[in-house]
C-alpha cells in the first residue's frame, strides 16, 4: 500500500496513513479519463440555443407576385429561407446533451485520476478540517501553509462542516465537494487535491474491490426482498393442491356438461315400412 504523510492545518507532519493500491495506485487509463471528461462536460451544457424557423419570423404571408408571366422566379412568401431575414432551415433547437456513461467507467476514471494525482505528488492528506471560525482569512492562511504556490485546490470533505463551507465559497480557485459527488473532471481540473484522513480511507473502501462486492451484495439483497419466497416443502405442496381441487365448479361448465349428449347412446331412427308391404 502507498504510504502518505498526514499534515495538520499548520503544515506540520503529524503521522502517516496507508492508502489502498486499488484506488490510489491503479494504472492510469488516459482513454477512460477522456471519456469521463467528455461525459461530464456534455451534461454541463445548457442546450438553450434556438433559431427561428419560417413560421416564427416576422413577415406577411402574401404571395409577392403572380406565378407566371413576370419573368422572375416563382415565390410564395417573404419568410422563405432563401430570402434575407427569412427563416432558418435545420437550425439548432433547445435540447439536452446528456448521455449515459456506464458506472464502471466513471469509477475506473475516478481511480485513474486519484492515482495520477498521487503519482505526481499533488495529493495532500490532512488530519481534519477543524476550523475555529467561518472567516475566509483563516482558511486562506491554512491553505497557504499547506501549499502556497498552488492556485487551484480541490478539497474533498463530507457534509456537515459548516465553517469549511462558508470559509471556502468566496475563494477563487478553491472548491469543496463531498466524497459522493467527486468527479474525475474536478480532480483533473484542479492542481492540488486535499483529502482529510477519514475521507481518504473512505474512498479506499468505497472505490476498491471491497466496496464493489458490498454494493453488489446490497443490490442482490434488495432484489431478494422484492421477490416473494415460495415454500418448497412437500406439505405446502399438498395443501396447495388440495385447495386447488376443492374449488367449486362454475355454473357454465356444469350446464354444458348436462346438455352434452353421452357417447354411444344415440337413438336410432325407426325404419320406414316398404311400399310393397303398405300395398298388401
C-alpha positions in Angstrom: 0.0 0.0 0.0 1.0 3.6 -0.7 2.1 5.4 2.5 1.4 9.2 2.6 2.2 11.7 5.2 -0.6 13.3 7.2 -0.3 17.0 7.8 -2.3 19.4 10.0 -3.6 22.9 9.2 -0.3 24.4 10.4 1.6 22.5 7.7 3.4 20.1 10.1 3.6 16.3 9.6 1.7 14.5 12.3 1.6 10.9 11.1 1.3 8.6 8.1 -1.6 6.8 6.5 -1.8 3.8 4.2 -3.9 4.3 1.0 -5.4 1.4 -0.9 -3.4 0.5 -4.0 -6.5 -0.5 -5.9 -7.7 3.1 -5.8 -4.6 5.4 -5.4 -2.0 3.2 -7.2 -4.0 1.9 -10.1 -2.9 2.0 -13.7 -3.8 5.4 -15.3 -6.1 4.9 -18.3 -6.0 8.1 -20.5 -8.8 6.9 -22.8 -11.1 6.4 -19.8 -10.3 9.8 -18.4 -11.1 11.4 -21.8 -14.5 9.7 -22.0 -15.3 10.7 -18.4 -14.4 14.4 -19.1 -16.5 14.4 -22.3 -19.4 12.9 -20.5 -19.3 15.4 -17.6 -18.9 18.5 -19.9 -21.8 17.3 -22.1 -24.0 17.2 -19.1 -23.0 20.7 -18.1 -24.1 22.2 -21.5 -27.2 24.4 -21.2 -28.6 23.5 -24.6 -30.7 26.7 -24.8 -29.7 27.7 -28.4 -32.6 28.5 -30.6 -33.1 29.8 -34.2 -36.4 31.0 -35.7 -38.0 28.9 -38.4 -40.1 30.0 -41.3 -43.3 30.2 -39.2 -41.6 32.2 -36.4 -40.0 35.2 -38.3 -42.0 38.4 -39.0 -43.4 39.0 -42.4 -46.6 38.8 -44.4 -47.8 35.5 -45.9 -49.0 37.2 -49.0 -47.7 36.0 -52.4 -45.4 38.7 -53.7 -46.3 38.4 -57.4 -48.2 36.2 -59.6 -46.9 32.7 -60.5 -46.4 33.2 -64.3 -45.8 36.0 -66.7 -43.4 38.2 -64.9 -40.1 36.5 -66.0 -39.0 36.2 -62.4 -38.6 33.1 -60.3 -41.8 31.9 -58.6 -42.0 32.8 -54.9 -44.7 32.2 -52.3 -43.7 34.0 -49.1 -41.2 36.7 -48.0 -40.4 34.5 -45.0 -38.8 31.8 -47.2 -35.4 30.7 -46.0 -33.7 31.8 -49.3 -34.7 35.4 -48.6 -32.9 37.9 -46.4 -34.4 37.9 -42.9 -36.2 34.7 -43.7 -36.5 31.6 -41.5 -33.6 29.3 -40.7 -33.7 25.8 -42.0 -32.5 22.9 -39.8 -31.1 25.4 -37.2 -30.3 24.4 -33.6 -33.2 23.9 -31.2 -33.2 23.5 -27.4 -32.0 20.1 -26.5 -30.2 18.1 -23.8 -26.7 16.9 -24.5 -26.6 14.4 -21.6 -26.0 10.8 -22.3 -25.4 7.8 -20.1 -22.0 6.5 -19.2 -21.6 3.1 -17.5 -21.0 3.4 -13.8 -17.9 1.1 -14.0 -16.3 3.6 -16.5 -16.9 6.5 -14.2 -15.5 4.7 -11.2 -12.5 3.5 -13.3 -11.8 7.1 -14.4 -12.0 8.3 -10.8 -9.4 5.7 -9.7 -7.2 6.8 -12.6 -7.5 10.4 -11.7 -6.7 9.8 -8.0 -3.7 7.6 -8.9 -2.4 10.3 -11.3 -2.6 12.9 -8.5 -0.7 10.6 -6.1 2.0 9.7 -8.7 2.5 13.4 -9.5 2.8 14.2 -5.7 -0.1 16.5 -5.9 -2.3 14.8 -3.2 -2.2 16.0 0.4 -3.8 14.2 3.3 -5.0 16.5 6.2 -5.7 15.1 9.7 -9.0 17.1 9.8 -10.6 20.4 8.8 -11.3 21.7 12.3 -11.7 25.4 11.7 -12.4 27.6 14.7 -14.2 30.2 12.6 -16.0 30.6 9.3 -13.8 33.5 8.3 -12.1 33.2 4.9 -8.9 34.8 6.0 -8.0 32.0 8.4 -8.8 29.3 5.9 -6.7 31.1 3.2 -3.8 31.2 5.7 -4.1 27.5 6.3 -4.1 26.7 2.6 -1.0 28.9 2.2 0.8 27.0 4.9 -0.1 23.7 3.2 0.9 24.7 -0.4 1.0 28.4 -1.1 2.2 28.1 -4.7 -0.9 26.2 -5.9 -3.6 28.3 -7.5 -6.4 25.8 -7.7 -7.3 23.4 -5.0 -10.0 20.7 -4.6 -11.0 20.0 -1.0 -12.9 16.7 -0.5 -14.8 16.6 2.8 -18.0 15.0 4.0 -21.1 17.2 4.6 -21.7 18.8 8.0 -18.6 21.0 8.2 -20.4 24.4 8.1 -17.3 26.5 8.8 -15.4 24.9 5.9 -18.3 25.5 3.5 -18.6 29.2 4.5 -14.9 29.9 4.5 -14.2 28.4 1.1 -17.1 29.6 -1.0 -15.6 33.1 -1.6 -12.1 31.9 -2.6 -11.3 31.8 -6.3 -9.8 28.5 -7.5 -10.9 26.6 -4.3 -13.8 24.1 -4.5 -15.2 21.9 -1.7 -17.0 18.7 -2.7 -18.4 15.7 -0.9 -16.9 12.3 -1.5 -20.2 11.0 -3.0 -20.1 14.0 -5.6 -16.5 13.6 -6.5 -16.0 13.6 -10.3 -12.9 12.8 -12.4 -13.2 16.2 -14.1 -12.9 18.1 -10.8 -9.8 16.0 -9.9 -8.1 16.7 -13.2 -9.1 20.4 -13.3 -7.5 21.4 -10.0 -3.8 21.4 -9.4 -3.8 20.2 -5.8 -6.1 17.6 -4.2 -6.7 17.9 -0.4 -8.3 15.0 1.4 -9.0 14.5 5.1 -7.7 11.3 6.6 -11.2 9.9 7.1 -12.2 10.8 3.5 -9.1 9.1 2.1 -9.8 5.9 3.9 -13.5 6.1 2.9 -12.6 6.5 -0.8 -10.2 3.5 -0.5 -13.1 1.3 0.8 -15.9 2.5 -1.4 -13.9 2.6 -4.7 -11.9 -0.6 -4.1 -13.0 -4.2 -4.7 -14.5 -4.5 -1.2 -16.9 -1.6 -2.0 -17.9 -3.2 -5.3 -18.6 -6.5 -3.5 -20.6 -4.8 -0.8 -22.7 -2.8 -3.3 -23.4 -6.0 -5.4 -24.5 -7.8 -2.2 -26.8 -4.9 -1.3 -28.4 -5.0 -4.7 -28.9 -8.7 -4.5 -30.4 -8.4 -1.1 -32.8 -5.8 -2.3 -33.8 -8.0 -5.3 -34.4 -11.0 -2.9 -36.6 -8.9 -0.7 -38.7 -7.7 -3.7 -39.4 -11.3 -4.9 -41.8 -13.3 -2.7 -40.3 -16.5 -1.4 -42.3 -19.7 -2.2 -42.1 -22.6 0.2 -40.8 -25.8 -1.4 -41.8 -28.2 1.4 -43.9 -31.3 0.4 -46.6 -30.4 3.0 -47.1 -27.0 1.5 -47.4 -28.5 -2.0 -50.1 -31.0 -0.8 -52.1 -28.2 0.9 -51.9 -26.1 -2.2 -53.0 -29.0 -4.4 -56.0 -29.8 -2.1 -57.1 -26.2 -2.1 -57.0 -26.1 -5.9 -59.0 -29.3 -6.3 -61.7 -28.2 -3.8 -62.7 -25.1 -5.8 -66.4 -25.1 -6.8 -67.1 -25.6 -10.5 -68.6 -22.8 -12.4 -72.3 -22.9 -13.5 -71.5 -22.6 -17.2 -69.3 -25.7 -17.0 -71.9 -27.8 -15.2 -74.6 -26.6 -17.6 -72.5 -27.5 -20.6 -71.8 -31.0 -19.2 -75.5 -31.6 -18.5 -76.6 -30.6 -22.0 -73.9 -32.7 -23.7 -75.3 -35.9 -25.1 -73.5 -39.1 -23.9 -71.5 -41.0 -26.4 -72.7 -44.4 -27.7 -76.4 -43.9 -26.6 -77.8 -42.1 -29.5 -81.3 -43.2 -30.5 -81.6 -45.0 -33.8 -84.1 -43.7 -36.3 -87.1 -46.1 -36.9 -87.0 -47.9 -40.2 -89.8 -46.9 -42.6 -92.0 -49.6 -43.9 -91.5 -50.6 -47.5 -94.1 -49.5 -50.1 -94.8 -53.1 -51.1 -95.9 -54.0 -47.6 -98.2 -51.0 -47.4 -100.0 -52.1 -50.6 -100.5 -55.5 -49.2 
